[in-house]
Amino acid sequence: MTNERLLRVFRDVFGDDGLVVTDQTTAADVPGWDSLAHINLMYAIENEFGIEIPDDRLGSFATVGELRAYVEEQAATAGRGAGVG
């Protein structure tokens, strides 16, 4: 499910309904993935998954797979805290 949601975010941010990304995809593999697009992508991912990516992590993902793993970890952590209190 994370893969589908993440792909939808990528397609929305880059305006390409045919865009395909894999765990091995890097920024260099995606046309238009520059520093501004990267910030827009991170913001869109935060909104989609209800997580916050700390500033020091924003540029630390070498591949989409690293980003996906981080998103899954953070989303799971955020989900465990939901409804408490």
PDB file of N, CA, C and O in Angstrom:
ATOM      1  N   MET A   1       0.831  -1.200   0.000  1.00  0.00           N
ATOM      2  CA  MET A   1       0.000   0.000   0.000  1.00  0.00           C
ATOM      3  C   MET A   1       0.865   1.248   0.000  1.00  0.00           C
ATOM      4  O   MET A   1       0.558   2.219  -0.692  1.00  0.00           O
ATOM      5  N   THR A   2       1.943   1.229   0.772  1.00  0.00           N
ATOM      6  CA  THR A   2       2.837   2.383   0.796  1.00  0.00           C
ATOM      7  C   THR A   2       3.368   2.671  -0.594  1.00  0.00           C
ATOM      8  O   THR A   2       3.436   3.831  -1.001  1.00  0.00           O
ATOM      9  N   ASN A   3       3.748   1.625  -1.337  1.00  0.00           N
ATOM     10  CA  ASN A   3       4.292   1.822  -2.675  1.00  0.00           C
ATOM     11  C   ASN A   3       3.312   2.545  -3.582  1.00  0.00           C
ATOM     12  O   ASN A   3       3.704   3.451  -4.317  1.00  0.00           O
ATOM     13  N   GLU A   4       2.043   2.157  -3.541  1.00  0.00           N
ATOM     14  CA  GLU A   4       1.025   2.782  -4.387  1.00  0.00           C
ATOM     15  C   GLU A   4       0.821   4.242  -4.005  1.00  0.00           C
ATOM     16  O   GLU A   4       0.742   5.112  -4.873  1.00  0.00           O
ATOM     17  N   ARG A   5       0.736   4.505  -2.724  1.00  0.00           N
ATOM     18  CA  ARG A   5       0.550   5.888  -2.260  1.00  0.00           C
ATOM     19  C   ARG A   5       1.764   6.744  -2.601  1.00  0.00           C
ATOM     20  O   ARG A   5       1.626   7.892  -3.022  1.00  0.00           O
ATOM     21  N   LEU A   6       2.939   6.184  -2.417  1.00  0.00           N
ATOM     22  CA  LEU A   6       4.163   6.920  -2.707  1.00  0.00           C
ATOM     23  C   LEU A   6       4.254   7.210  -4.207  1.00  0.00           C
ATOM     24  O   LEU A   6       4.625   8.314  -4.606  1.00  0.00           O
ATOM     25  N   LEU A   7       3.920   6.231  -5.028  1.00  0.00           N
ATOM     26  CA  LEU A   7       3.940   6.438  -6.471  1.00  0.00           C
ATOM     27  C   LEU A   7       2.960   7.532  -6.868  1.00  0.00           C
ATOM     28  O   LEU A   7       3.275   8.362  -7.722  1.00  0.00           O
ATOM     29  N   ARG A   8       1.789   7.546  -6.268  1.00  0.00           N
ATOM     30  CA  ARG A   8       0.797   8.592  -6.552  1.00  0.00           C
ATOM     31  C   ARG A   8       1.354   9.967  -6.215  1.00  0.00           C
ATOM     32  O   ARG A   8       1.154  10.920  -6.969  1.00  0.00           O
ATOM     33  N   VAL A   9       2.056  10.081  -5.082  1.00  0.00           N
ATOM     34  CA  VAL A   9       2.665  11.352  -4.691  1.00  0.00           C
ATOM     35  C   VAL A   9       3.713  11.770  -5.721  1.00  0.00           C
ATOM     36  O   VAL A   9       3.732  12.923  -6.151  1.00  0.00           O
ATOM     37  N   PHE A  10       4.574  10.850  -6.113  1.00  0.00           N
ATOM     38  CA  PHE A  10       5.588  11.156  -7.131  1.00  0.00           C
ATOM     39  C   PHE A  10       4.931  11.642  -8.409  1.00  0.00           C
ATOM     40  O   PHE A  10       5.358  12.645  -8.982  1.00  0.00           O
ATOM     41  N   ARG A  11       3.899  10.947  -8.862  1.00  0.00           N
ATOM     42  CA  ARG A  11       3.228  11.326 -10.105  1.00  0.00           C
ATOM     43  C   ARG A  11       2.581  12.701  -9.989  1.00  0.00           C
ATOM     44  O   ARG A  11       2.620  13.485 -10.937  1.00  0.00           O
ATOM     45  N   ASP A  12       1.996  12.996  -8.852  1.00  0.00           N
ATOM     46  CA  ASP A  12       1.388  14.312  -8.636  1.00  0.00           C
ATOM     47  C   ASP A  12       2.440  15.415  -8.645  1.00  0.00           C
ATOM     48  O   ASP A  12       2.279  16.430  -9.322  1.00  0.00           O
ATOM     49  N   VAL A  13       3.510  15.212  -7.895  1.00  0.00           N
ATOM     50  CA  VAL A  13       4.551  16.242  -7.773  1.00  0.00           C
ATOM     51  C   VAL A  13       5.222  16.509  -9.113  1.00  0.00           C
ATOM     52  O   VAL A  13       5.480  17.661  -9.461  1.00  0.00           O
ATOM     53  N   PHE A  14       5.506  15.445  -9.869  1.00  0.00           N
ATOM     54  CA  PHE A  14       6.220  15.610 -11.128  1.00  0.00           C
ATOM     55  C   PHE A  14       5.290  15.747 -12.330  1.00  0.00           C
ATOM     56  O   PHE A  14       5.753  15.889 -13.461  1.00  0.00           O
ATOM     57  N   GLY A  15       3.975  15.705 -12.088  1.00  0.00           N
ATOM     58  CA  GLY A  15       3.006  15.918 -13.158  1.00  0.00           C
ATOM     59  C   GLY A  15       3.104  14.904 -14.282  1.00  0.00           C
ATOM     60  O   GLY A  15       2.942  15.247 -15.453  1.00  0.00           O
ATOM     61  N   ASP A  16       3.374  13.640 -13.919  1.00  0.00           N
ATOM     62  CA  ASP A  16       3.567  12.595 -14.920  1.00  0.00           C
ATOM     63  C   ASP A  16       2.830  11.336 -14.473  1.00  0.00           C
ATOM     64  O   ASP A  16       3.310  10.594 -13.616  1.00  0.00           O
ATOM     65  N   ASP A  17       1.659  11.107 -15.062  1.00  0.00           N
ATOM     66  CA  ASP A  17       0.856   9.944 -14.692  1.00  0.00           C
ATOM     67  C   ASP A  17       1.484   8.623 -15.103  1.00  0.00           C
ATOM     68  O   ASP A  17       1.049   7.567 -14.644  1.00  0.00           O
ATOM     69  N   GLY A  18       2.491   8.662 -15.953  1.00  0.00           N
ATOM     70  CA  GLY A  18       3.153   7.446 -16.393  1.00  0.00           C
ATOM     71  C   GLY A  18       4.475   7.184 -15.688  1.00  0.00           C
ATOM     72  O   GLY A  18       5.165   6.210 -15.991  1.00  0.00           O
ATOM     73  N   LEU A  19       4.828   8.053 -14.747  1.00  0.00           N
ATOM     74  CA  LEU A  19       6.093   7.918 -14.036  1.00  0.00           C
ATOM     75  C   LEU A  19       6.128   6.600 -13.265  1.00  0.00           C
ATOM     76  O   LEU A  19       5.165   6.232 -12.593  1.00  0.00           O
ATOM     77  N   VAL A  20       7.243   5.905 -13.374  1.00  0.00           N
ATOM     78  CA  VAL A  20       7.461   4.667 -12.636  1.00  0.00           C
ATOM     79  C   VAL A  20       8.728   4.841 -11.811  1.00  0.00           C
ATOM     80  O   VAL A  20       9.775   5.209 -12.343  1.00  0.00           O
ATOM     81  N   VAL A  21       8.636   4.578 -10.525  1.00  0.00           N
ATOM     82  CA  VAL A  21       9.809   4.608  -9.657  1.00  0.00           C
ATOM     83  C   VAL A  21       9.917   3.263  -8.946  1.00  0.00           C
ATOM     84  O   VAL A  21       8.915   2.625  -8.626  1.00  0.00           O
ATOM     85  N   THR A  22      11.154   2.855  -8.710  1.00  0.00           N
ATOM     86  CA  THR A  22      11.422   1.612  -7.996  1.00  0.00           C
ATOM     87  C   THR A  22      12.291   1.945  -6.794  1.00  0.00           C
ATOM     88  O   THR A  22      12.687   3.096  -6.607  1.00  0.00           O
ATOM     89  N   ASP A  23      12.583   0.955  -5.992  1.00  0.00           N
ATOM     90  CA  ASP A  23      13.449   1.181  -4.833  1.00  0.00           C
ATOM     91  C   ASP A  23      14.842   1.651  -5.248  1.00  0.00           C
ATOM     92  O   ASP A  23      15.541   2.280  -4.453  1.00  0.00           O
ATOM     93  N   GLN A  24      15.250   1.356  -6.473  1.00  0.00           N
ATOM     94  CA  GLN A  24      16.581   1.747  -6.936  1.00  0.00           C
ATOM     95  C   GLN A  24      16.606   3.119  -7.606  1.00  0.00           C
ATOM     96  O   GLN A  24      17.684   3.626  -7.919  1.00  0.00           O
ATOM     97  N   THR A  25      15.449   3.725  -7.833  1.00  0.00           N
ATOM     98  CA  THR A  25      15.369   5.022  -8.497  1.00  0.00           C
ATOM     99  C   THR A  25      16.055   6.100  -7.664  1.00  0.00           C
ATOM    100  O   THR A  25      15.900   6.162  -6.445  1.00  0.00           O
ATOM    101  N   THR A  26      16.825   6.956  -8.361  1.00  0.00           N
ATOM    102  CA  THR A  26      17.468   8.101  -7.720  1.00  0.00           C
ATOM    103  C   THR A  26      16.920   9.378  -8.348  1.00  0.00           C
ATOM    104  O   THR A  26      16.216   9.330  -9.356  1.00  0.00           O
ATOM    105  N   ALA A  27      17.242  10.507  -7.752  1.00  0.00           N
ATOM    106  CA  ALA A  27      16.793  11.793  -8.290  1.00  0.00           C
ATOM    107  C   ALA A  27      17.263  11.979  -9.730  1.00  0.00           C
ATOM    108  O   ALA A  27      16.541  12.549 -10.548  1.00  0.00           O
ATOM    109  N   ALA A  28      18.452  11.509 -10.041  1.00  0.00           N
ATOM    110  CA  ALA A  28      19.000  11.648 -11.394  1.00  0.00           C
ATOM    111  C   ALA A  28      18.182  10.877 -12.436  1.00  0.00           C
ATOM    112  O   ALA A  28      18.262  11.169 -13.629  1.00  0.00           O
ATOM    113  N   ASP A  29      17.402   9.902 -11.989  1.00  0.00           N
ATOM    114  CA  ASP A  29      16.600   9.084 -12.901  1.00  0.00           C
ATOM    115  C   ASP A  29      15.260   9.727 -13.263  1.00  0.00           C
ATOM    116  O   ASP A  29      14.594   9.279 -14.196  1.00  0.00           O
ATOM    117  N   VAL A  30      14.863  10.766 -12.539  1.00  0.00           N
ATOM    118  CA  VAL A  30      13.537  11.360 -12.729  1.00  0.00           C
ATOM    119  C   VAL A  30      13.681  12.760 -13.326  1.00  0.00           C
ATOM    120  O   VAL A  30      14.229  13.656 -12.685  1.00  0.00           O
ATOM    121  N   PRO A  31      13.189  12.949 -14.555  1.00  0.00           N
ATOM    122  CA  PRO A  31      13.270  14.278 -15.170  1.00  0.00           C
ATOM    123  C   PRO A  31      12.574  15.327 -14.297  1.00  0.00           C
ATOM    124  O   PRO A  31      11.443  15.131 -13.850  1.00  0.00           O
ATOM    125  N   GLY A  32      13.261  16.430 -14.066  1.00  0.00           N
ATOM    126  CA  GLY A  32      12.676  17.517 -13.290  1.00  0.00           C
ATOM    127  C   GLY A  32      12.897  17.430 -11.793  1.00  0.00           C
ATOM    128  O   GLY A  32      12.461  18.312 -11.054  1.00  0.00           O
ATOM    129  N   TRP A  33      13.570  16.380 -11.330  1.00  0.00           N
ATOM    130  CA  TRP A  33      13.802  16.238  -9.890  1.00  0.00           C
ATOM    131  C   TRP A  33      15.011  17.087  -9.516  1.00  0.00           C
ATOM    132  O   TRP A  33      16.143  16.603  -9.469  1.00  0.00           O
ATOM    133  N   ASP A  34      14.747  18.356  -9.252  1.00  0.00           N
ATOM    134  CA  ASP A  34      15.776  19.283  -8.807  1.00  0.00           C
ATOM    135  C   ASP A  34      15.520  19.628  -7.349  1.00  0.00           C
ATOM    136  O   ASP A  34      14.672  19.013  -6.703  1.00  0.00           O
ATOM    137  N   SER A  35      16.248  20.610  -6.829  1.00  0.00           N
ATOM    138  CA  SER A  35      16.132  20.915  -5.396  1.00  0.00           C
ATOM    139  C   SER A  35      14.730  21.405  -5.023  1.00  0.00           C
ATOM    140  O   SER A  35      14.227  21.052  -3.957  1.00  0.00           O
ATOM    141  N   LEU A  36      14.097  22.199  -5.867  1.00  0.00           N
ATOM    142  CA  LEU A  36      12.745  22.673  -5.571  1.00  0.00           C
ATOM    143  C   LEU A  36      11.745  21.520  -5.621  1.00  0.00           C
ATOM    144  O   LEU A  36      10.880  21.401  -4.754  1.00  0.00           O
ATOM    145  N   ALA A  37      11.871  20.680  -6.632  1.00  0.00           N
ATOM    146  CA  ALA A  37      10.977  19.520  -6.730  1.00  0.00           C
ATOM    147  C   ALA A  37      11.173  18.599  -5.535  1.00  0.00           C
ATOM    148  O   ALA A  37      10.216  17.992  -5.053  1.00  0.00           O
ATOM    149  N   HIS A  38      12.404  18.491  -5.057  1.00  0.00           N
ATOM    150  CA  HIS A  38      12.687  17.636  -3.900  1.00  0.00           C
ATOM    151  C   HIS A  38      11.935  18.142  -2.667  1.00  0.00           C
ATOM    152  O   HIS A  38      11.319  17.358  -1.944  1.00  0.00           O
ATOM    153  N   ILE A  39      11.988  19.445  -2.434  1.00  0.00           N
ATOM    154  CA  ILE A  39      11.270  20.020  -1.289  1.00  0.00           C
ATOM    155  C   ILE A  39       9.764  19.807  -1.452  1.00  0.00           C
ATOM    156  O   ILE A  39       9.084  19.445  -0.492  1.00  0.00           O
ATOM    157  N   ASN A  40       9.246  20.026  -2.650  1.00  0.00           N
ATOM    158  CA  ASN A  40       7.819  19.791  -2.901  1.00  0.00           C
ATOM    159  C   ASN A  40       7.453  18.338  -2.672  1.00  0.00           C
ATOM    160  O   ASN A  40       6.387  18.039  -2.133  1.00  0.00           O
ATOM    161  N   LEU A  41       8.334  17.432  -3.082  1.00  0.00           N
ATOM    162  CA  LEU A  41       8.094  16.000  -2.887  1.00  0.00           C
ATOM    163  C   LEU A  41       8.064  15.649  -1.406  1.00  0.00           C
ATOM    164  O   LEU A  41       7.165  14.938  -0.957  1.00  0.00           O
ATOM    165  N   MET A  42       9.026  16.136  -0.654  1.00  0.00           N
ATOM    166  CA  MET A  42       9.080  15.842   0.782  1.00  0.00           C
ATOM    167  C   MET A  42       7.828  16.375   1.492  1.00  0.00           C
ATOM    168  O   MET A  42       7.254  15.696   2.344  1.00  0.00           O
ATOM    169  N   TYR A  43       7.416  17.589   1.136  1.00  0.00           N
ATOM    170  CA  TYR A  43       6.215  18.192   1.729  1.00  0.00           C
ATOM    171  C   TYR A  43       4.979  17.346   1.392  1.00  0.00           C
ATOM    172  O   TYR A  43       4.142  17.086   2.257  1.00  0.00           O
ATOM    173  N   ALA A  44       4.875  16.924   0.132  1.00  0.00           N
ATOM    174  CA  ALA A  44       3.727  16.120  -0.287  1.00  0.00           C
ATOM    175  C   ALA A  44       3.712  14.762   0.425  1.00  0.00           C
ATOM    176  O   ALA A  44       2.648  14.261   0.787  1.00  0.00           O
ATOM    177  N   ILE A  45       4.889  14.175   0.621  1.00  0.00           N
ATOM    178  CA  ILE A  45       4.970  12.903   1.339  1.00  0.00           C
ATOM    179  C   ILE A  45       4.560  13.092   2.800  1.00  0.00           C
ATOM    180  O   ILE A  45       3.828  12.271   3.351  1.00  0.00           O
ATOM    181  N   GLU A  46       5.024  14.155   3.416  1.00  0.00           N
ATOM    182  CA  GLU A  46       4.624  14.437   4.798  1.00  0.00           C
ATOM    183  C   GLU A  46       3.107  14.536   4.907  1.00  0.00           C
ATOM    184  O   GLU A  46       2.507  13.971   5.821  1.00  0.00           O
ATOM    185  N   ASN A  47       2.495  15.250   3.980  1.00  0.00           N
ATOM    186  CA  ASN A  47       1.035  15.417   4.005  1.00  0.00           C
ATOM    187  C   ASN A  47       0.304  14.109   3.747  1.00  0.00           C
ATOM    188  O   ASN A  47      -0.683  13.809   4.419  1.00  0.00           O
ATOM    189  N   GLU A  48       0.772  13.336   2.791  1.00  0.00           N
ATOM    190  CA  GLU A  48       0.103  12.076   2.436  1.00  0.00           C
ATOM    191  C   GLU A  48       0.149  11.067   3.574  1.00  0.00           C
ATOM    192  O   GLU A  48      -0.833  10.372   3.834  1.00  0.00           O
ATOM    193  N   PHE A  49       1.291  10.989   4.254  1.00  0.00           N
ATOM    194  CA  PHE A  49       1.476   9.947   5.253  1.00  0.00           C
ATOM    195  C   PHE A  49       1.333  10.437   6.692  1.00  0.00           C
ATOM    196  O   PHE A  49       1.433   9.637   7.623  1.00  0.00           O
ATOM    197  N   GLY A  50       1.099  11.738   6.893  1.00  0.00           N
ATOM    198  CA  GLY A  50       0.921  12.267   8.244  1.00  0.00           C
ATOM    199  C   GLY A  50       2.181  12.161   9.087  1.00  0.00           C
ATOM    200  O   GLY A  50       2.117  11.882  10.284  1.00  0.00           O
ATOM    201  N   ILE A  51       3.325  12.385   8.457  1.00  0.00           N
ATOM    202  CA  ILE A  51       4.601  12.308   9.160  1.00  0.00           C
ATOM    203  C   ILE A  51       5.349  13.620   9.000  1.00  0.00           C
ATOM    204  O   ILE A  51       4.949  14.483   8.219  1.00  0.00           O
ATOM    205  N   GLU A  52       6.431  13.764   9.741  1.00  0.00           N
ATOM    206  CA  GLU A  52       7.309  14.910   9.571  1.00  0.00           C
ATOM    207  C   GLU A  52       8.720  14.395   9.308  1.00  0.00           C
ATOM    208  O   GLU A  52       9.243  13.562  10.047  1.00  0.00           O
ATOM    209  N   ILE A  53       9.313  14.905   8.253  1.00  0.00           N
ATOM    210  CA  ILE A  53      10.686  14.535   7.919  1.00  0.00           C
ATOM    211  C   ILE A  53      11.579  15.658   8.426  1.00  0.00           C
ATOM    212  O   ILE A  53      11.495  16.780   7.925  1.00  0.00           O
ATOM    213  N   PRO A  54      12.435  15.382   9.407  1.00  0.00           N
ATOM    214  CA  PRO A  54      13.298  16.432   9.969  1.00  0.00           C
ATOM    215  C   PRO A  54      14.210  17.032   8.898  1.00  0.00           C
ATOM    216  O   PRO A  54      14.610  16.350   7.954  1.00  0.00           O
ATOM    217  N   ASP A  55      14.526  18.305   9.059  1.00  0.00           N
ATOM    218  CA  ASP A  55      15.373  19.006   8.099  1.00  0.00           C
ATOM    219  C   ASP A  55      16.667  18.268   7.814  1.00  0.00           C
ATOM    220  O   ASP A  55      17.132  18.244   6.675  1.00  0.00           O
ATOM    221  N   ASP A  56      17.252  17.666   8.838  1.00  0.00           N
ATOM    222  CA  ASP A  56      18.539  16.992   8.639  1.00  0.00           C
ATOM    223  C   ASP A  56      18.404  15.686   7.862  1.00  0.00           C
ATOM    224  O   ASP A  56      19.411  15.100   7.465  1.00  0.00           O
ATOM    225  N   ARG A  57      17.188  15.227   7.642  1.00  0.00           N
ATOM    226  CA  ARG A  57      16.966  13.999   6.864  1.00  0.00           C
ATOM    227  C   ARG A  57      16.496  14.292   5.444  1.00  0.00           C
ATOM    228  O   ARG A  57      16.506  13.395   4.600  1.00  0.00           O
ATOM    229  N   LEU A  58      16.089  15.514   5.165  1.00  0.00           N
ATOM    230  CA  LEU A  58      15.474  15.823   3.874  1.00  0.00           C
ATOM    231  C   LEU A  58      16.326  15.419   2.681  1.00  0.00           C
ATOM    232  O   LEU A  58      15.793  14.930   1.685  1.00  0.00           O
ATOM    233  N   GLY A  59      17.621  15.609   2.760  1.00  0.00           N
ATOM    234  CA  GLY A  59      18.494  15.292   1.641  1.00  0.00           C
ATOM    235  C   GLY A  59      19.275  14.019   1.813  1.00  0.00           C
ATOM    236  O   GLY A  59      20.227  13.773   1.073  1.00  0.00           O
ATOM    237  N   SER A  60      18.896  13.200   2.774  1.00  0.00           N
ATOM    238  CA  SER A  60      19.718  12.032   3.121  1.00  0.00           C
ATOM    239  C   SER A  60      19.332  10.746   2.389  1.00  0.00           C
ATOM    240  O   SER A  60      19.982   9.717   2.574  1.00  0.00           O
ATOM    241  N   PHE A  61      18.307  10.787   1.577  1.00  0.00           N
ATOM    242  CA  PHE A  61      17.832   9.568   0.927  1.00  0.00           C
ATOM    243  C   PHE A  61      18.479   9.423  -0.443  1.00  0.00           C
ATOM    244  O   PHE A  61      18.230  10.234  -1.335  1.00  0.00           O
ATOM    245  N   ALA A  62      19.304   8.397  -0.617  1.00  0.00           N
ATOM    246  CA  ALA A  62      20.011   8.189  -1.885  1.00  0.00           C
ATOM    247  C   ALA A  62      19.104   7.559  -2.942  1.00  0.00           C
ATOM    248  O   ALA A  62      19.290   7.776  -4.140  1.00  0.00           O
ATOM    249  N   THR A  63      18.123   6.778  -2.487  1.00  0.00           N
ATOM    250  CA  THR A  63      17.222   6.090  -3.414  1.00  0.00           C
ATOM    251  C   THR A  63      15.782   6.203  -2.918  1.00  0.00           C
ATOM    252  O   THR A  63      15.526   6.532  -1.760  1.00  0.00           O
ATOM    253  N   VAL A  64      14.863   5.924  -3.818  1.00  0.00           N
ATOM    254  CA  VAL A  64      13.451   5.891  -3.441  1.00  0.00           C
ATOM    255  C   VAL A  64      13.218   4.798  -2.407  1.00  0.00           C
ATOM    256  O   VAL A  64      12.355   4.944  -1.541  1.00  0.00           O
ATOM    257  N   GLY A  65      13.965   3.716  -2.481  1.00  0.00           N
ATOM    258  CA  GLY A  65      13.823   2.638  -1.507  1.00  0.00           C
ATOM    259  C   GLY A  65      14.161   3.089  -0.095  1.00  0.00           C
ATOM    260  O   GLY A  65      13.469   2.725   0.856  1.00  0.00           O
ATOM    261  N   GLU A  66      15.218   3.878   0.048  1.00  0.00           N
ATOM    262  CA  GLU A  66      15.567   4.422   1.367  1.00  0.00           C
ATOM    263  C   GLU A  66      14.456   5.340   1.872  1.00  0.00           C
ATOM    264  O   GLU A  66      14.093   5.300   3.048  1.00  0.00           O
ATOM    265  N   LEU A  67      13.928   6.157   0.984  1.00  0.00           N
ATOM    266  CA  LEU A  67      12.834   7.056   1.352  1.00  0.00           C
ATOM    267  C   LEU A  67      11.599   6.264   1.755  1.00  0.00           C
ATOM    268  O   LEU A  67      10.966   6.571   2.765  1.00  0.00           O
ATOM    269  N   ARG A  68      11.248   5.237   0.964  1.00  0.00           N
ATOM    270  CA  ARG A  68      10.076   4.416   1.274  1.00  0.00           C
ATOM    271  C   ARG A  68      10.215   3.750   2.633  1.00  0.00           C
ATOM    272  O   ARG A  68       9.274   3.743   3.426  1.00  0.00           O
ATOM    273  N   ALA A  69      11.396   3.186   2.903  1.00  0.00           N
ATOM    274  CA  ALA A  69      11.621   2.510   4.182  1.00  0.00           C
ATOM    275  C   ALA A  69      11.450   3.494   5.337  1.00  0.00           C
ATOM    276  O   ALA A  69      10.861   3.153   6.363  1.00  0.00           O
ATOM    277  N   TYR A  70      11.961   4.705   5.173  1.00  0.00           N
ATOM    278  CA  TYR A  70      11.820   5.723   6.215  1.00  0.00           C
ATOM    279  C   TYR A  70      10.351   6.092   6.412  1.00  0.00           C
ATOM    280  O   TYR A  70       9.876   6.191   7.543  1.00  0.00           O
ATOM    281  N   VAL A  71       9.641   6.292   5.309  1.00  0.00           N
ATOM    282  CA  VAL A  71       8.219   6.653   5.391  1.00  0.00           C
ATOM    283  C   VAL A  71       7.435   5.550   6.090  1.00  0.00           C
ATOM    284  O   VAL A  71       6.602   5.836   6.949  1.00  0.00           O
ATOM    285  N   GLU A  72       7.688   4.308   5.737  1.00  0.00           N
ATOM    286  CA  GLU A  72       6.978   3.191   6.363  1.00  0.00           C
ATOM    287  C   GLU A  72       7.253   3.138   7.861  1.00  0.00           C
ATOM    288  O   GLU A  72       6.340   2.920   8.658  1.00  0.00           O
ATOM    289  N   GLU A  73       8.500   3.338   8.237  1.00  0.00           N
ATOM    290  CA  GLU A  73       8.874   3.328   9.654  1.00  0.00           C
ATOM    291  C   GLU A  73       8.178   4.452  10.417  1.00  0.00           C
ATOM    292  O   GLU A  73       7.632   4.236  11.499  1.00  0.00           O
ATOM    293  N   GLN A  74       8.204   5.648   9.844  1.00  0.00           N
ATOM    294  CA  GLN A  74       7.594   6.794  10.515  1.00  0.00           C
ATOM    295  C   GLN A  74       6.076   6.695  10.563  1.00  0.00           C
ATOM    296  O   GLN A  74       5.459   7.046  11.568  1.00  0.00           O
ATOM    297  N   ALA A  75       5.485   6.224   9.496  1.00  0.00           N
ATOM    298  CA  ALA A  75       4.029   6.077   9.454  1.00  0.00           C
ATOM    299  C   ALA A  75       3.564   5.039  10.470  1.00  0.00           C
ATOM    300  O   ALA A  75       2.532   5.213  11.117  1.00  0.00           O
ATOM    301  N   ALA A  76       4.323   3.973  10.604  1.00  0.00           N
ATOM    302  CA  ALA A  76       3.978   2.942  11.593  1.00  0.00           C
ATOM    303  C   ALA A  76       4.071   3.494  13.005  1.00  0.00           C
ATOM    304  O   ALA A  76       3.215   3.213  13.844  1.00  0.00           O
ATOM    305  N   THR A  77       5.106   4.278  13.269  1.00  0.00           N
ATOM    306  CA  THR A  77       5.279   4.886  14.578  1.00  0.00           C
ATOM    307  C   THR A  77       4.152   5.874  14.862  1.00  0.00           C
ATOM    308  O   THR A  77       3.601   5.899  15.962  1.00  0.00           O
ATOM    309  N   ALA A  78       3.816   6.684  13.869  1.00  0.00           N
ATOM    310  CA  ALA A  78       2.741   7.677  14.037  1.00  0.00           C
ATOM    311  C   ALA A  78       1.409   6.965  14.261  1.00  0.00           C
ATOM    312  O   ALA A  78       0.581   7.421  15.049  1.00  0.00           O
ATOM    313  N   GLY A  79       1.209   5.851  13.568  1.00  0.00           N
ATOM    314  CA  GLY A  79      -0.042   5.099  13.694  1.00  0.00           C
ATOM    315  C   GLY A  79      -0.231   4.502  15.073  1.00  0.00           C
ATOM    316  O   GLY A  79      -1.353   4.409  15.571  1.00  0.00           O
ATOM    317  N   ARG A  80       0.874   4.095  15.691  1.00  0.00           N
ATOM    318  CA  ARG A  80       0.774   3.506  17.039  1.00  0.00           C
ATOM    319  C   ARG A  80       0.331   4.536  18.058  1.00  0.00           C
ATOM    320  O   ARG A  80      -0.302   4.191  19.056  1.00  0.00           O
ATOM    321  N   GLY A  81       0.658   5.800  17.816  1.00  0.00           N
ATOM    322  CA  GLY A  81       0.301   6.824  18.780  1.00  0.00           C
ATOM    323  C   GLY A  81      -1.082   7.420  18.565  1.00  0.00           C
ATOM    324  O   GLY A  81      -1.564   8.198  19.388  1.00  0.00           O
ATOM    325  N   ALA A  82      -1.715   7.054  17.464  1.00  0.00           N
ATOM    326  CA  ALA A  82      -3.005   7.639  17.136  1.00  0.00           C
ATOM    327  C   ALA A  82      -4.072   7.219  18.148  1.00  0.00           C
ATOM    328  O   ALA A  82      -4.156   6.054  18.536  1.00  0.00           O
ATOM    329  N   GLY A  83      -4.858   8.163  18.553  1.00  0.00           N
ATOM    330  CA  GLY A  83      -5.966   7.884  19.446  1.00  0.00           C
ATOM    331  C   GLY A  83      -5.592   7.774  20.911  1.00  0.00           C
ATOM    332  O   GLY A  83      -6.458   7.515  21.747  1.00  0.00           O
ATOM    333  N   VAL A  84      -4.339   7.962  21.237  1.00  0.00           N
ATOM    334  CA  VAL A  84      -3.906   7.871  22.624  1.00  0.00           C
ATOM    335  C   VAL A  84      -4.070   9.223  23.289  1.00  0.00           C
ATOM    336  O   VAL A  84      -3.713  10.250  22.712  1.00  0.00           O
ATOM    337  N   GLY A  85      -4.604   9.229  24.491  1.00  0.00           N
ATOM    338  CA  GLY A  85      -4.680  10.488  25.236  1.00  0.00           C
ATOM    339  C   GLY A  85      -6.012  10.983  25.254  1.00  0.00           C
ATOM    340  O   GLY A  85      -6.271  12.036  25.836  1.00  0.00           O
TER     341      GLY A  85
END
